Amino acid sequence: MFIASSFYIELFSRHPSVKWAQRSDKLFITVQLPDAQDVKLKLEPEGKFLFFATSGVDKTPYEIELDLFDKVNVDESKAGIGSRTIQYIVKKAENKWWSRLIKQAGKPPVFLTVDWDKWIDEDEEFTSKSGEPDMGDMGFDFPDMNLGGGGFDGAVPEMDDDDENDTEDENAEEASSAEKEEVPSTASGEADAKKT
């Protein structure tokens, strides 16, 4: 039965977009999957990162399996779910910079990209104002969670997401409709001036 279900997931699941950044002591992994449901995560000390969730009314399965570059500390890693993203802060076993996120050398998978909003170069880590991105602005409150376990047994609890982006989208729509309603008076005034 497990083989059939694993085959089904592998054959029919999709990969959500994943962004990552690092510091010497931790990784920031963001899975971009709006309206994620049934989120399950397994993080192993050897660096195996497994993610599974469904999304949409048809419950489309999404899956990620990554062999991280080095070992991680499962007990000190945290996760949080918002309405559009799932955020992970993964504690590295050793405080050192990794040359890449995954063990596989060469071109990374197409769904995996650098999160330039959180990225800091190695030589800038301790000279910047803050060594960590401001996760509070995203509406996430990362609880202390044990991300280990036996497979996809435990669901990750949902976090309160303020939906600040929804408000920004609504404000942009209102501004756009207000601009459309305004008729530039200079255009008609210039046309009248040319006639005389």
Residue pairs with C-beta under 8 A, 6 or more apart in sequence:
9 52
9 61
9 63
10 63
12 61
13 52
13 61
13 62
13 63
14 60
14 61
14 62
14 63
15 62
15 63
15 64
15 109
15 111
16 31
16 32
16 33
16 53
16 55
16 62
16 64
16 111
17 31
17 32
17 33
17 111
17 113
18 29
18 30
18 31
18 32
18 64
18 111
18 112
18 113
19 29
19 30
19 32
19 113
19 114
19 115
19 118
20 27
20 28
20 29
20 30
20 101
20 112
20 113
20 114
20 115
21 27
21 28
21 114
21 115
21 116
21 117
21 118
21 119
21 120
21 133
22 28
22 97
22 98
22 101
23 120
23 125
23 131
23 132
24 92
24 95
24 96
24 97
24 122
24 125
25 91
25 92
25 95
26 89
26 90
26 91
26 92
27 68
27 72
27 88
27 89
27 90
27 92
27 101
28 87
28 88
28 89
28 90
28 115
28 118
28 133
29 49
29 87
29 88
29 90
30 85
30 86
30 87
30 88
30 115
31 51
31 53
31 64
31 85
31 86
31 87
31 88
32 84
32 85
33 53
33 55
33 62
33 84
33 85
33 86
34 55
34 83
34 84
35 55
35 56
35 83
36 53
36 54
36 55
36 62
36 81
36 86
37 53
37 54
37 55
37 59
38 52
38 53
38 54
38 59
38 155
39 51
39 52
39 53
39 81
39 86
39 155
39 156
40 51
40 52
40 53
40 152
40 153
40 154
40 155
40 156
41 49
41 50
41 51
41 52
41 79
41 88
41 147
41 152
41 156
42 48
42 49
42 50
42 147
42 148
42 149
42 150
42 151
42 152
43 49
43 50
43 72
43 74
43 77
43 90
43 147
43 148
44 74
44 148
45 71
45 72
45 73
45 74
45 93
45 148
46 71
47 67
47 68
47 69
47 70
47 71
47 72
47 103
48 65
48 66
48 67
48 68
49 64
49 65
49 66
49 67
49 68
49 90
50 64
50 65
50 66
50 152
51 62
51 63
51 64
51 65
51 86
52 61
52 62
52 63
52 64
52 152
53 61
53 62
53 86
54 60
54 61
54 62
55 62
64 111
66 101
66 102
66 112
67 102
67 103
67 104
68 90
68 101
68 102
68 103
69 98
69 99
69 100
69 101
69 102
69 103
70 92
70 93
70 94
70 96
70 98
71 92
71 93
71 94
72 90
72 91
72 92
72 93
73 91
73 92
73 93
74 146
74 147
74 148
75 146
75 148
76 91
77 88
77 89
77 90
77 91
77 145
77 147
78 88
78 89
78 142
78 143
78 144
78 145
78 147
79 86
79 87
79 88
79 89
79 142
79 145
79 147
79 156
80 86
80 87
80 140
80 141
80 142
80 143
80 156
80 159
81 87
81 156
81 157
81 158
81 159
81 161
82 138
82 139
82 140
82 159
82 161
83 161
83 163
84 161
84 165
85 138
86 156
87 135
87 138
87 140
87 142
88 147
89 135
89 142
90 147
92 98
97 122
100 108
101 108
101 112
102 108
102 112
117 133
118 133
120 128
120 131
125 131
135 142
137 164
139 159
139 160
139 161
139 162
139 163
139 164
140 159
140 161
141 159
141 160
142 159
143 157
143 159
145 156
